[in-house]
């Protein structure tokens, strides 16, 4: 009985996710520039509609800032923790965790196809 209930709940969640994806796609189509930005991101190997949409939701600044600022927003750039005479190590801290999670797997795929990213 519990297993059947869990399976029904999983089906309900899948249905809800599909409905949300459709609403997000409709909103993107209504705003032509957003849909164009999503399609442009999808030309990168490893990035599908879900990842592209997530990237633009979590980082609307994408395309308007330089690469160093974008890396800092994503939490992929080292931050110096120096003050006065003390010189500490640079560490990768901060950023938007949900964005990092969204681009992790596509980044692994992308480095297989893009030699610059691999380097």
Biopython code that builds the backbone (N, CA, C, O; Angstrom):
import numpy as np
from Bio.PDB.StructureBuilder import StructureBuilder

atoms = [
    (1, "UNK", "N", (0.820, -1.189, 0.000)),
    (1, "UNK", "CA", (0.000, 0.000, 0.000)),
    (1, "UNK", "C", (0.877, 1.270, 0.000)),
    (1, "UNK", "O", (0.621, 2.213, -0.749)),
    (2, "UNK", "N", (1.892, 1.272, 0.839)),
    (2, "UNK", "CA", (2.787, 2.439, 0.909)),
    (2, "UNK", "C", (3.499, 2.631, -0.421)),
    (2, "UNK", "O", (3.654, 3.756, -0.897)),
    (3, "UNK", "N", (3.927, 1.537, -1.012)),
    (3, "UNK", "CA", (4.614, 1.622, -2.300)),
    (3, "UNK", "C", (3.701, 2.219, -3.361)),
    (3, "UNK", "O", (4.136, 3.063, -4.143)),
    (4, "UNK", "N", (2.459, 1.799, -3.400)),
    (4, "UNK", "CA", (1.492, 2.346, -4.365)),
    (4, "UNK", "C", (1.268, 3.828, -4.135)),
    (4, "UNK", "O", (1.175, 4.598, -5.090)),
    (5, "UNK", "N", (1.180, 4.234, -2.876)),
    (5, "UNK", "CA", (1.004, 5.651, -2.556)),
    (5, "UNK", "C", (2.208, 6.468, -3.013)),
    (5, "UNK", "O", (2.054, 7.553, -3.575)),
    (6, "UNK", "N", (3.403, 5.943, -2.771)),
    (6, "UNK", "CA", (4.618, 6.644, -3.196)),
    (6, "UNK", "C", (4.685, 6.752, -4.719)),
    (6, "UNK", "O", (5.059, 7.797, -5.252)),
    (7, "UNK", "N", (4.329, 5.687, -5.413)),
    (7, "UNK", "CA", (4.334, 5.721, -6.881)),
    (7, "UNK", "C", (3.333, 6.742, -7.406)),
    (7, "UNK", "O", (3.627, 7.466, -8.357)),
    (8, "UNK", "N", (2.151, 6.806, -6.792)),
    (8, "UNK", "CA", (1.161, 7.815, -7.208)),
    (8, "UNK", "C", (1.680, 9.224, -6.948)),
    (8, "UNK", "O", (1.491, 10.122, -7.768)),
    (9, "UNK", "N", (2.335, 9.413, -5.805)),
    (9, "UNK", "CA", (2.880, 10.738, -5.468)),
    (9, "UNK", "C", (3.984, 11.133, -6.442)),
    (9, "UNK", "O", (4.062, 12.289, -6.858)),
    (10, "UNK", "N", (4.831, 10.187, -6.803)),
    (10, "UNK", "CA", (5.886, 10.466, -7.782)),
    (10, "UNK", "C", (5.272, 10.852, -9.127)),
    (10, "UNK", "O", (5.750, 11.775, -9.787)),
    (11, "UNK", "N", (4.216, 10.149, -9.532)),
    (11, "UNK", "CA", (3.517, 10.505, -10.775)),
    (11, "UNK", "C", (2.941, 11.910, -10.688)),
    (11, "UNK", "O", (3.020, 12.672, -11.651)),
    (12, "UNK", "N", (2.357, 12.263, -9.534)),
    (12, "UNK", "CA", (1.810, 13.617, -9.339)),
    (12, "UNK", "C", (2.914, 14.668, -9.444)),
    (12, "UNK", "O", (2.730, 15.713, -10.068)),
    (13, "UNK", "N", (4.053, 14.382, -8.832)),
    (13, "UNK", "CA", (5.177, 15.331, -8.887)),
    (13, "UNK", "C", (5.664, 15.487, -10.321)),
    (13, "UNK", "O", (5.933, 16.605, -10.760)),
    (14, "UNK", "N", (5.782, 14.388, -11.055)),
    (14, "UNK", "CA", (6.196, 14.464, -12.465)),
    (14, "UNK", "C", (5.226, 15.308, -13.281)),
    (14, "UNK", "O", (5.646, 16.100, -14.124)),
    (15, "UNK", "N", (3.941, 15.140, -13.034)),
    (15, "UNK", "CA", (2.924, 15.934, -13.732)),
    (15, "UNK", "C", (3.064, 17.415, -13.391)),
    (15, "UNK", "O", (2.978, 18.273, -14.270)),
    (16, "UNK", "N", (3.279, 17.709, -12.111)),
    (16, "UNK", "CA", (3.458, 19.100, -11.683)),
    (16, "UNK", "C", (4.693, 19.727, -12.320)),
    (16, "UNK", "O", (4.655, 20.883, -12.742)),
    (17, "UNK", "N", (5.780, 18.977, -12.392)),
    (17, "UNK", "CA", (7.013, 19.494, -12.993)),
    (17, "UNK", "C", (6.804, 19.786, -14.475)),
    (17, "UNK", "O", (7.260, 20.815, -14.974)),
    (18, "UNK", "N", (6.121, 18.892, -15.180)),
    (18, "UNK", "CA", (5.846, 19.118, -16.597)),
    (18, "UNK", "C", (4.988, 20.358, -16.791)),
    (18, "UNK", "O", (5.214, 21.128, -17.724)),
    (19, "UNK", "N", (3.998, 20.561, -15.914)),
    (19, "UNK", "CA", (3.145, 21.748, -16.009)),
    (19, "UNK", "C", (3.956, 23.020, -15.774)),
    (19, "UNK", "O", (3.777, 24.013, -16.479)),
    (20, "UNK", "N", (4.847, 22.990, -14.784)),
    (20, "UNK", "CA", (5.701, 24.151, -14.524)),
    (20, "UNK", "C", (6.627, 24.430, -15.698)),
    (20, "UNK", "O", (6.813, 25.587, -16.076)),
    (21, "UNK", "N", (7.210, 23.387, -16.282)),
    (21, "UNK", "CA", (8.079, 23.567, -17.443)),
    (21, "UNK", "C", (7.315, 24.222, -18.599)),
    (21, "UNK", "O", (7.861, 25.079, -19.295)),
    (22, "UNK", "N", (6.066, 23.826, -18.802)),
    (22, "UNK", "CA", (5.260, 24.414, -19.874)),
    (22, "UNK", "C", (4.981, 25.892, -19.613)),
    (22, "UNK", "O", (5.050, 26.710, -20.530)),
    (23, "UNK", "N", (4.667, 26.235, -18.366)),
    (23, "UNK", "CA", (4.410, 27.636, -18.023)),
    (23, "UNK", "C", (5.668, 28.474, -18.228)),
    (23, "UNK", "O", (5.599, 29.578, -18.768)),
    (24, "UNK", "N", (6.818, 27.953, -17.798)),
    (24, "UNK", "CA", (8.081, 28.675, -17.970)),
    (24, "UNK", "C", (8.378, 28.864, -19.457)),
    (24, "UNK", "O", (8.821, 29.938, -19.866)),
    (25, "UNK", "N", (8.139, 27.835, -20.266)),
    (25, "UNK", "CA", (8.369, 27.939, -21.710)),
    (25, "UNK", "C", (7.432, 28.970, -22.336)),
    (25, "UNK", "O", (7.845, 29.718, -23.222)),
    (26, "UNK", "N", (6.188, 29.019, -21.892)),
    (26, "UNK", "CA", (5.238, 30.012, -22.416)),
    (26, "UNK", "C", (5.686, 31.425, -22.072)),
    (26, "UNK", "O", (5.631, 32.318, -22.917)),
    (27, "UNK", "N", (6.125, 31.630, -20.845)),
    (27, "UNK", "CA", (6.602, 32.958, -20.433)),
    (27, "UNK", "C", (7.815, 33.360, -21.263)),
    (27, "UNK", "O", (7.925, 34.510, -21.688)),
    (28, "UNK", "N", (8.716, 32.427, -21.492)),
    (28, "UNK", "CA", (9.913, 32.718, -22.289)),
    (28, "UNK", "C", (9.526, 33.100, -23.713)),
    (28, "UNK", "O", (10.119, 34.013, -24.287)),
    (29, "UNK", "N", (8.523, 32.404, -24.300)),
    (29, "UNK", "CA", (8.096, 32.723, -25.664)),
    (29, "UNK", "C", (7.409, 34.080, -25.732)),
    (29, "UNK", "O", (7.531, 34.791, -26.729)),
    (30, "UNK", "N", (6.689, 34.440, -24.676)),
    (30, "UNK", "CA", (6.044, 35.755, -24.642)),
    (30, "UNK", "C", (7.075, 36.872, -24.616)),
    (30, "UNK", "O", (6.867, 37.944, -25.185)),
    (31, "UNK", "N", (8.164, 36.607, -23.961)),
    (31, "UNK", "CA", (9.276, 37.570, -23.918)),
    (31, "UNK", "C", (10.316, 37.069, -24.904)),
    (31, "UNK", "O", (11.196, 36.287, -24.542)),
    (32, "UNK", "N", (10.218, 37.509, -26.125)),
    (32, "UNK", "CA", (11.049, 37.008, -27.216)),
    (32, "UNK", "C", (12.538, 37.023, -26.931)),
    (32, "UNK", "O", (13.247, 36.097, -27.327)),
    (33, "UNK", "N", (13.028, 38.049, -26.256)),
    (33, "UNK", "CA", (14.465, 38.117, -25.985)),
    (33, "UNK", "C", (14.898, 37.008, -25.037)),
    (33, "UNK", "O", (16.002, 36.477, -25.160)),
    (34, "UNK", "N", (14.041, 36.662, -24.101)),
    (34, "UNK", "CA", (14.377, 35.588, -23.163)),
    (34, "UNK", "C", (14.458, 34.254, -23.900)),
    (34, "UNK", "O", (15.376, 33.467, -23.668)),
    (35, "UNK", "N", (13.503, 34.003, -24.784)),
    (35, "UNK", "CA", (13.515, 32.759, -25.557)),
    (35, "UNK", "C", (14.751, 32.701, -26.458)),
    (35, "UNK", "O", (15.352, 31.640, -26.624)),
    (36, "UNK", "N", (15.125, 33.837, -27.035)),
    (36, "UNK", "CA", (16.327, 33.889, -27.882)),
    (36, "UNK", "C", (17.581, 33.600, -27.068)),
    (36, "UNK", "O", (18.471, 32.888, -27.535)),
    (37, "UNK", "N", (17.663, 34.145, -25.858)),
    (37, "UNK", "CA", (18.827, 33.891, -25.001)),
    (37, "UNK", "C", (18.899, 32.425, -24.603)),
    (37, "UNK", "O", (19.988, 31.854, -24.536)),
    (38, "UNK", "N", (17.753, 31.812, -24.339)),
    (38, "UNK", "CA", (17.720, 30.386, -23.997)),
    (38, "UNK", "C", (18.212, 29.565, -25.186)),
    (38, "UNK", "O", (19.037, 28.666, -25.025)),
    (39, "UNK", "N", (17.707, 29.874, -26.376)),
    (39, "UNK", "CA", (18.133, 29.131, -27.565)),
    (39, "UNK", "C", (19.626, 29.302, -27.828)),
    (39, "UNK", "O", (20.296, 28.358, -28.247)),
    (40, "UNK", "N", (20.148, 30.496, -27.584)),
    (40, "UNK", "CA", (21.570, 30.743, -27.790)),
    (40, "UNK", "C", (22.413, 29.918, -26.818)),
    (40, "UNK", "O", (23.439, 29.359, -27.206)),
    (41, "UNK", "N", (21.988, 29.842, -25.567)),
    (41, "UNK", "CA", (22.716, 29.032, -24.590)),
    (41, "UNK", "C", (22.656, 27.550, -24.945)),
    (41, "UNK", "O", (23.597, 26.805, -24.671)),
    (42, "UNK", "N", (21.561, 27.125, -25.550)),
    (42, "UNK", "CA", (21.404, 25.709, -25.901)),
    (42, "UNK", "C", (22.322, 25.283, -27.042)),
    (42, "UNK", "O", (22.441, 24.089, -27.318)),
    (43, "UNK", "N", (22.973, 26.232, -27.711)),
    (43, "UNK", "CA", (23.930, 25.865, -28.755)),
    (43, "UNK", "C", (25.242, 25.349, -28.160)),
    (43, "UNK", "O", (26.059, 24.768, -28.874)),
    (44, "UNK", "N", (25.443, 25.556, -26.868)),
    (44, "UNK", "CA", (26.639, 25.060, -26.189)),
    (44, "UNK", "C", (26.438, 23.580, -25.911)),
    (44, "UNK", "O", (25.424, 23.208, -25.319)),
    (45, "UNK", "N", (27.372, 22.718, -26.317)),
    (45, "UNK", "CA", (27.225, 21.284, -26.058)),
    (45, "UNK", "C", (27.044, 21.002, -24.570)),
    (45, "UNK", "O", (27.801, 21.498, -23.736)),
    (46, "UNK", "N", (26.039, 20.205, -24.251)),
    (46, "UNK", "CA", (25.784, 19.837, -22.870)),
    (46, "UNK", "C", (24.735, 20.675, -22.181)),
    (46, "UNK", "O", (24.292, 20.327, -21.087)),
    (47, "UNK", "N", (24.321, 21.778, -22.796)),
    (47, "UNK", "CA", (23.318, 22.645, -22.184)),
    (47, "UNK", "C", (22.001, 22.469, -22.910)),
    (47, "UNK", "O", (21.881, 22.760, -24.100)),
    (48, "UNK", "N", (21.014, 21.988, -22.170)),
    (48, "UNK", "CA", (19.675, 21.812, -22.703)),
    (48, "UNK", "C", (18.769, 22.947, -22.257)),
    (48, "UNK", "O", (19.221, 23.912, -21.641)),
    (49, "UNK", "N", (17.492, 22.824, -22.572)),
    (49, "UNK", "CA", (16.528, 23.873, -22.244)),
    (49, "UNK", "C", (16.449, 24.112, -20.741)),
    (49, "UNK", "O", (16.415, 25.260, -20.298)),
    (50, "UNK", "N", (16.419, 23.041, -19.956)),
    (50, "UNK", "CA", (16.295, 23.193, -18.505)),
    (50, "UNK", "C", (17.492, 23.934, -17.919)),
    (50, "UNK", "O", (17.322, 24.846, -17.109)),
    (51, "UNK", "N", (18.691, 23.551, -18.322)),
    (51, "UNK", "CA", (19.893, 24.207, -17.800)),
    (51, "UNK", "C", (19.960, 25.660, -18.254)),
    (51, "UNK", "O", (20.283, 26.541, -17.458)),
    (52, "UNK", "N", (19.657, 25.919, -19.526)),
    (52, "UNK", "CA", (19.688, 27.291, -20.037)),
    (52, "UNK", "C", (18.686, 28.173, -19.303)),
    (52, "UNK", "O", (18.992, 29.310, -18.946)),
    (53, "UNK", "N", (17.492, 27.642, -19.082)),
    (53, "UNK", "CA", (16.461, 28.399, -18.369)),
    (53, "UNK", "C", (16.898, 28.665, -16.937)),
    (53, "UNK", "O", (16.743, 29.776, -16.430)),
    (54, "UNK", "N", (17.445, 27.646, -16.289)),
    (54, "UNK", "CA", (17.915, 27.801, -14.910)),
    (54, "UNK", "C", (19.029, 28.839, -14.829)),
    (54, "UNK", "O", (19.063, 29.649, -13.903)),
    (55, "UNK", "N", (19.937, 28.813, -15.800)),
    (55, "UNK", "CA", (21.034, 29.784, -15.803)),
    (55, "UNK", "C", (20.501, 31.208, -15.895)),
    (55, "UNK", "O", (20.981, 32.095, -15.190)),
    (56, "UNK", "N", (19.519, 31.431, -16.753)),
    (56, "UNK", "CA", (18.989, 32.787, -16.920)),
    (56, "UNK", "C", (18.110, 33.217, -15.753)),
    (56, "UNK", "O", (18.025, 34.406, -15.444)),
    (57, "UNK", "N", (17.457, 32.258, -15.106)),
    (57, "UNK", "CA", (16.665, 32.597, -13.925)),
    (57, "UNK", "C", (17.596, 32.958, -12.774)),
    (57, "UNK", "O", (17.383, 33.957, -12.087)),
    (58, "UNK", "N", (18.625, 32.145, -12.565)),
    (58, "UNK", "CA", (19.544, 32.367, -11.446)),
    (58, "UNK", "C", (20.563, 33.467, -11.698)),
    (58, "UNK", "O", (21.118, 34.023, -10.750)),
    (59, "UNK", "N", (20.816, 33.790, -12.960)),
    (59, "UNK", "CA", (21.806, 34.806, -13.284)),
    (59, "UNK", "C", (21.333, 35.632, -14.483)),
    (59, "UNK", "O", (21.843, 35.465, -15.591)),
    (60, "UNK", "N", (20.359, 36.523, -14.265)),
    (60, "UNK", "CA", (19.876, 37.348, -15.383)),
    (60, "UNK", "C", (20.935, 38.301, -15.932)),
    (60, "UNK", "O", (20.767, 38.858, -17.017)),
    (61, "UNK", "N", (22.022, 38.489, -15.189)),
    (61, "UNK", "CA", (23.100, 39.370, -15.640)),
    (61, "UNK", "C", (23.907, 38.762, -16.783)),
    (61, "UNK", "O", (24.698, 39.458, -17.420)),
    (62, "UNK", "N", (23.717, 37.481, -17.045)),
    (62, "UNK", "CA", (24.486, 36.779, -18.065)),
    (62, "UNK", "C", (24.359, 37.489, -19.409)),
    (62, "UNK", "O", (23.254, 37.739, -19.892)),
    (63, "UNK", "N", (25.497, 37.806, -20.000)),
    (63, "UNK", "CA", (25.514, 38.525, -21.267)),
    (63, "UNK", "C", (25.710, 40.017, -21.104)),
    (63, "UNK", "O", (25.932, 40.730, -22.083)),
    (64, "UNK", "N", (25.629, 40.494, -19.866)),
    (64, "UNK", "CA", (25.778, 41.934, -19.620)),
    (64, "UNK", "C", (27.018, 42.261, -18.793)),
    (64, "UNK", "O", (27.369, 43.431, -18.637)),
    (65, "UNK", "N", (27.681, 41.232, -18.263)),
    (65, "UNK", "CA", (28.874, 41.445, -17.450)),
    (65, "UNK", "C", (30.054, 40.710, -18.076)),
    (65, "UNK", "O", (29.873, 39.806, -18.892)),
    (66, "UNK", "N", (31.265, 41.109, -17.684)),
    (66, "UNK", "CA", (32.438, 40.411, -18.222)),
    (66, "UNK", "C", (32.603, 39.059, -17.541)),
    (66, "UNK", "O", (31.933, 38.764, -16.551)),
    (67, "UNK", "N", (33.501, 38.240, -18.082)),
    (67, "UNK", "CA", (33.635, 36.855, -17.628)),
    (67, "UNK", "C", (34.069, 36.752, -16.166)),
    (67, "UNK", "O", (33.650, 35.826, -15.472)),
    (68, "UNK", "N", (34.896, 37.679, -15.684)),
    (68, "UNK", "CA", (35.351, 37.621, -14.295)),
    (68, "UNK", "C", (34.198, 37.864, -13.328)),
    (68, "UNK", "O", (34.089, 37.188, -12.305)),
    (69, "UNK", "N", (33.343, 38.822, -13.647)),
    (69, "UNK", "CA", (32.202, 39.111, -12.778)),
    (69, "UNK", "C", (31.192, 37.968, -12.804)),
    (69, "UNK", "O", (30.599, 37.634, -11.778)),
    (70, "UNK", "N", (31.001, 37.376, -13.967)),
    (70, "UNK", "CA", (30.087, 36.232, -14.072)),
    (70, "UNK", "C", (30.631, 35.058, -13.265)),
    (70, "UNK", "O", (29.870, 34.389, -12.567)),
    (71, "UNK", "N", (31.938, 34.796, -13.347)),
    (71, "UNK", "CA", (32.552, 33.706, -12.582)),
    (71, "UNK", "C", (32.392, 33.944, -11.082)),
    (71, "UNK", "O", (32.166, 33.001, -10.324)),
    (72, "UNK", "N", (32.508, 35.197, -10.653)),
    (72, "UNK", "CA", (32.330, 35.523, -9.233)),
    (72, "UNK", "C", (30.879, 35.299, -8.809)),
    (72, "UNK", "O", (30.626, 34.775, -7.724)),
    (73, "UNK", "N", (29.929, 35.691, -9.652)),
    (73, "UNK", "CA", (28.516, 35.486, -9.325)),
    (73, "UNK", "C", (28.167, 34.006, -9.232)),
    (73, "UNK", "O", (27.340, 33.603, -8.414)),
    (74, "UNK", "N", (28.800, 33.208, -10.072)),
    (74, "UNK", "CA", (28.539, 31.769, -10.052)),
    (74, "UNK", "C", (29.323, 31.074, -8.944)),
    (74, "UNK", "O", (29.095, 29.896, -8.668)),
    (75, "UNK", "N", (30.237, 31.790, -8.314)),
    (75, "UNK", "CA", (31.055, 31.185, -7.262)),
    (75, "UNK", "C", (32.149, 30.312, -7.829)),
    (75, "UNK", "O", (32.517, 29.301, -7.231)),
    (76, "UNK", "N", (32.674, 30.696, -8.984)),
    (76, "UNK", "CA", (33.711, 29.905, -9.644)),
    (76, "UNK", "C", (35.048, 30.628, -9.711)),
    (76, "UNK", "O", (36.019, 30.077, -10.229)),
    (77, "UNK", "N", (35.114, 31.842, -9.200)),
    (77, "UNK", "CA", (36.342, 32.628, -9.270)),
    (77, "UNK", "C", (36.965, 32.747, -7.881)),
    (77, "UNK", "O", (36.249, 32.906, -6.892)),
    (78, "UNK", "N", (38.292, 32.671, -7.802)),
    (78, "UNK", "CA", (38.936, 32.830, -6.497)),
    (78, "UNK", "C", (38.806, 34.267, -5.990)),
    (78, "UNK", "O", (38.938, 35.224, -6.752)),
    (79, "UNK", "N", (38.548, 34.394, -4.700)),
    (79, "UNK", "CA", (38.438, 35.702, -4.067)),
    (79, "UNK", "C", (39.648, 35.889, -3.165)),
    (79, "UNK", "O", (40.009, 34.997, -2.397)),
    (80, "UNK", "N", (40.266, 37.051, -3.265)),
    (80, "UNK", "CA", (41.393, 37.323, -2.388)),
    (80, "UNK", "C", (40.864, 37.791, -1.044)),
    (80, "UNK", "O", (39.883, 38.532, -0.969)),
    (81, "UNK", "N", (41.516, 37.356, -0.003)),
    (81, "UNK", "CA", (41.124, 37.774, 1.342)),
    (81, "UNK", "C", (42.306, 38.498, 1.972)),
    (81, "UNK", "O", (42.842, 38.075, 2.997)),
    (82, "UNK", "N", (42.699, 39.597, 1.339)),
    (82, "UNK", "CA", (43.860, 40.339, 1.798)),
    (82, "UNK", "C", (43.398, 41.659, 2.394)),
    (82, "UNK", "O", (42.468, 42.295, 1.897)),
    (83, "UNK", "N", (44.054, 42.050, 3.449)),
    (83, "UNK", "CA", (43.775, 43.359, 4.038)),
    (83, "UNK", "C", (45.071, 43.890, 4.647)),
    (83, "UNK", "O", (45.729, 43.197, 5.423)),
    (84, "UNK", "N", (45.428, 45.103, 4.296)),
    (84, "UNK", "CA", (46.654, 45.683, 4.838)),
    (84, "UNK", "C", (47.875, 44.908, 4.416)),
    (84, "UNK", "O", (48.079, 44.660, 3.227)),
    (85, "UNK", "N", (48.698, 44.517, 5.386)),
    (85, "UNK", "CA", (49.926, 43.791, 5.092)),
    (85, "UNK", "C", (49.720, 42.283, 5.033)),
    (85, "UNK", "O", (50.556, 41.558, 4.493)),
    (86, "UNK", "N", (48.611, 41.813, 5.588)),
    (86, "UNK", "CA", (48.352, 40.373, 5.597)),
    (86, "UNK", "C", (47.925, 39.905, 4.217)),
    (86, "UNK", "O", (47.032, 40.496, 3.609)),
    (87, "UNK", "N", (48.547, 38.863, 3.725)),
    (87, "UNK", "CA", (48.190, 38.317, 2.432)),
    (87, "UNK", "C", (47.747, 36.876, 2.614)),
    (87, "UNK", "O", (48.558, 35.991, 2.888)),
    (88, "UNK", "N", (46.472, 36.657, 2.460)),
    (88, "UNK", "CA", (45.931, 35.311, 2.614)),
    (88, "UNK", "C", (45.847, 34.600, 1.275)),
    (88, "UNK", "O", (46.196, 35.152, 0.231)),
    (89, "UNK", "N", (45.382, 33.381, 1.331)),
    (89, "UNK", "CA", (45.229, 32.599, 0.114)),
    (89, "UNK", "C", (43.951, 33.020, -0.605)),
    (89, "UNK", "O", (43.000, 33.517, -0.001)),
    (90, "UNK", "N", (43.968, 32.799, -1.916)),
    (90, "UNK", "CA", (42.748, 33.023, -2.679)),
    (90, "UNK", "C", (41.905, 31.766, -2.587)),
    (90, "UNK", "O", (42.413, 30.654, -2.731)),
    (91, "UNK", "N", (40.618, 31.946, -2.347)),
    (91, "UNK", "CA", (39.713, 30.809, -2.230)),
    (91, "UNK", "C", (38.489, 31.055, -3.093)),
    (91, "UNK", "O", (38.085, 32.192, -3.335)),
    (92, "UNK", "N", (37.921, 29.968, -3.541)),
    (92, "UNK", "CA", (36.662, 30.073, -4.269)),
    (92, "UNK", "C", (35.552, 29.997, -3.237)),
    (92, "UNK", "O", (35.319, 28.955, -2.625)),
    (93, "UNK", "N", (34.869, 31.127, -3.055)),
    (93, "UNK", "CA", (33.800, 31.203, -2.051)),
    (93, "UNK", "C", (32.628, 31.980, -2.631)),
    (93, "UNK", "O", (32.739, 32.626, -3.673)),
    (94, "UNK", "N", (31.523, 31.901, -1.944)),
    (94, "UNK", "CA", (30.354, 32.700, -2.308)),
    (94, "UNK", "C", (29.707, 32.222, -3.590)),
    (94, "UNK", "O", (29.831, 31.060, -3.977)),
    (95, "UNK", "N", (29.027, 33.126, -4.229)),
    (95, "UNK", "CA", (28.354, 32.807, -5.474)),
    (95, "UNK", "C", (26.985, 32.205, -5.239)),
    (95, "UNK", "O", (26.506, 32.111, -4.109)),
    (96, "UNK", "N", (26.385, 31.812, -6.307)),
    (96, "UNK", "CA", (25.024, 31.278, -6.284)),
    (96, "UNK", "C", (25.073, 29.761, -6.418)),
    (96, "UNK", "O", (25.350, 29.222, -7.489)),
    (97, "UNK", "N", (24.798, 29.092, -5.312)),
    (97, "UNK", "CA", (24.934, 27.631, -5.247)),
    (97, "UNK", "C", (24.012, 26.926, -6.240)),
    (97, "UNK", "O", (24.412, 25.941, -6.860)),
    (98, "UNK", "N", (22.795, 27.414, -6.395)),
    (98, "UNK", "CA", (21.858, 26.755, -7.315)),
    (98, "UNK", "C", (22.365, 26.837, -8.751)),
    (98, "UNK", "O", (22.158, 25.915, -9.540)),
    (99, "UNK", "N", (23.024, 27.929, -9.086)),
    (99, "UNK", "CA", (23.598, 28.068, -10.422)),
    (99, "UNK", "C", (24.757, 27.093, -10.622)),
    (99, "UNK", "O", (24.865, 26.458, -11.670)),
    (100, "UNK", "N", (25.622, 26.978, -9.614)),
    (100, "UNK", "CA", (26.741, 26.029, -9.698)),
    (100, "UNK", "C", (26.225, 24.604, -9.890)),
    (100, "UNK", "O", (26.764, 23.850, -10.699)),
    (101, "UNK", "N", (25.192, 24.241, -9.152)),
    (101, "UNK", "CA", (24.625, 22.893, -9.292)),
    (101, "UNK", "C", (24.046, 22.687, -10.682)),
    (101, "UNK", "O", (24.156, 21.598, -11.246)),
    (102, "UNK", "N", (23.430, 23.725, -11.239)),
    (102, "UNK", "CA", (22.798, 23.602, -12.560)),
    (102, "UNK", "C", (23.819, 23.427, -13.668)),
    (102, "UNK", "O", (23.545, 22.735, -14.649)),
    (103, "UNK", "N", (24.993, 24.038, -13.538)),
    (103, "UNK", "CA", (25.965, 23.986, -14.633)),
    (103, "UNK", "C", (27.044, 22.930, -14.450)),
    (103, "UNK", "O", (27.904, 22.778, -15.319)),
    (104, "UNK", "N", (27.022, 22.201, -13.350)),
    (104, "UNK", "CA", (28.076, 21.220, -13.089)),
    (104, "UNK", "C", (28.129, 20.137, -14.166)),
    (104, "UNK", "O", (29.169, 19.960, -14.800)),
    (105, "UNK", "N", (27.044, 19.418, -14.384)),
    (105, "UNK", "CA", (27.052, 18.325, -15.364)),
    (105, "UNK", "C", (27.235, 18.841, -16.793)),
    (105, "UNK", "O", (28.017, 18.257, -17.543)),
    (106, "UNK", "N", (26.540, 19.921, -17.204)),
    (106, "UNK", "CA", (26.808, 20.436, -18.550)),
    (106, "UNK", "C", (28.257, 20.865, -18.746)),
    (106, "UNK", "O", (28.791, 20.764, -19.850)),
    (107, "UNK", "N", (28.894, 21.343, -17.679)),
    (107, "UNK", "CA", (30.303, 21.735, -17.795)),
    (107, "UNK", "C", (31.176, 20.521, -18.077)),
    (107, "UNK", "O", (32.116, 20.607, -18.866)),
    (108, "UNK", "N", (30.880, 19.403, -17.449)),
    (108, "UNK", "CA", (31.646, 18.186, -17.716)),
    (108, "UNK", "C", (31.494, 17.746, -19.168)),
    (108, "UNK", "O", (32.457, 17.306, -19.796)),
    (109, "UNK", "N", (30.286, 17.866, -19.692)),
    (109, "UNK", "CA", (30.051, 17.507, -21.096)),
    (109, "UNK", "C", (30.747, 18.501, -22.011)),
    (109, "UNK", "O", (31.364, 18.111, -23.003)),
    (110, "UNK", "N", (30.649, 19.789, -21.680)),
    (110, "UNK", "CA", (31.216, 20.830, -22.538)),
    (110, "UNK", "C", (32.734, 20.701, -22.671)),
    (110, "UNK", "O", (33.278, 20.945, -23.748)),
    (111, "UNK", "N", (33.415, 20.327, -21.608)),
    (111, "UNK", "CA", (34.881, 20.251, -21.702)),
    (111, "UNK", "C", (35.324, 19.111, -22.606)),
    (111, "UNK", "O", (36.472, 19.089, -23.050)),
    (112, "UNK", "N", (34.445, 18.173, -22.884)),
    (112, "UNK", "CA", (34.791, 17.094, -23.820)),
    (112, "UNK", "C", (34.797, 17.613, -25.258)),
    (112, "UNK", "O", (35.512, 17.084, -26.108)),
    (113, "UNK", "N", (33.997, 18.651, -25.528)),
    (113, "UNK", "CA", (33.861, 19.159, -26.882)),
    (113, "UNK", "C", (34.632, 20.454, -27.109)),
    (113, "UNK", "O", (34.914, 20.800, -28.256)),
    (114, "UNK", "N", (34.978, 21.170, -26.057)),
    (114, "UNK", "CA", (35.598, 22.481, -26.200)),
    (114, "UNK", "C", (36.985, 22.430, -25.553)),
    (114, "UNK", "O", (37.107, 22.341, -24.332)),
    (115, "UNK", "N", (38.021, 22.487, -26.384)),
    (115, "UNK", "CA", (39.389, 22.366, -25.885)),
    (115, "UNK", "C", (39.781, 23.552, -25.012)),
    (115, "UNK", "O", (40.574, 23.389, -24.084)),
    (116, "UNK", "N", (39.243, 24.749, -25.287)),
    (116, "UNK", "CA", (39.547, 25.913, -24.450)),
    (116, "UNK", "C", (39.022, 25.713, -23.040)),
    (116, "UNK", "O", (39.699, 26.045, -22.067)),
    (117, "UNK", "N", (37.810, 25.168, -22.927)),
    (117, "UNK", "CA", (37.256, 24.907, -21.597)),
    (117, "UNK", "C", (38.061, 23.847, -20.854)),
    (117, "UNK", "O", (38.273, 23.946, -19.646)),
    (118, "UNK", "N", (38.499, 22.843, -21.582)),
    (118, "UNK", "CA", (39.286, 21.775, -20.964)),
    (118, "UNK", "C", (40.584, 22.347, -20.389)),
    (118, "UNK", "O", (40.972, 22.014, -19.270)),
    (119, "UNK", "N", (41.248, 23.204, -21.154)),
    (119, "UNK", "CA", (42.499, 23.806, -20.682)),
    (119, "UNK", "C", (42.242, 24.699, -19.481)),
    (119, "UNK", "O", (43.176, 25.293, -18.943)),
]
sb = StructureBuilder()
sb.init_structure("model")
sb.init_model(0)
sb.init_chain("A")
sb.init_seg("    ")
for serial, (resi, resn, name, xyz) in enumerate(atoms, 1):
    if name == "N":
        sb.init_residue(resn, " ", resi, " ")
    sb.init_atom(name, np.array(xyz, "f"), 0.0, 1.0, " ", f" {name:<3s}", serial, name[0])
structure = sb.get_structure()
